[in-house]
Amino acid sequence: MTKKQRALEIIERLKKKYPDSACTLDYDQAWKLLVSVRLAAQCTDARVNVVVEELYKVFPDINALAEAPVEEIERIVHPCGLGNSKARDISACMKTLRDEYGGRVPEDFDRLLALPGVGRKSANLIMGDVFGNPAIVTDTHCIRLVNRMGLVDGIKEPAKVEKELWKIIPPEEGSDFCHRLVDHGRAVCTARTHPYCDRCCLQDVCKKAGV
Ligand code: SF4
């Protein structure tokens, strides 16, 4: 089985297993996902969803956040950890959206990547979830699982994993595939030394590398 054949089989099985996989950060506008994804670094999505409710009660739109004192943003986002740098990034990002993009989130990967606090993972998430464009989100679950599955070989660096996956994942499948990896990584292919291979729907196609 080639890597591409394995990838296609895994995609189909995960579709059946997790038909409704989606981003677990709550948002109803693109800029809110930018805020949430910055807060989600080293924090659970569940906690971020609680914290942003409080944040948007005080600062309900891009202009309000752009004008807010950084210390005030930091006070509210503190429970997500790394409060100071996250608050600074959110403030700078909202100022950029207001001043350079007329309050819109740009539908362009490189422009997203140039926003304060936005890395490849976040830019891909926005491209896929907000705009429905091809995207591959290499978070911790994705990197662990694609290595175990044998879709990449011992690559841990997110940008390199992304590059390898682009070669074997059909572009239109990338975004949903990555959401399903998160669900599978939480439920079955956990970060434990021994994931639950005995009850995994992929056990006959997975290489179980390093397991
Ligand atoms: S077979 Fe095991 S290592 Fe492979 S995806 Fe399933 S749980 Fe993970």
Boltz pocket constraint, residues with backbone or C-beta under 6 A from the ligand:
constraints:
  - pocket:
      binder: B
      contacts: [[A, 145], [A, 148], [A, 149], [A, 188], [A, 189], [A, 190], [A, 195], [A, 196], [A, 197], [A, 198], [A, 200], [A, 201], [A, 202], [A, 203], [A, 206], [A, 207], [A, 208], [A, 209], [A, 211]]
      max_distance: 6.0
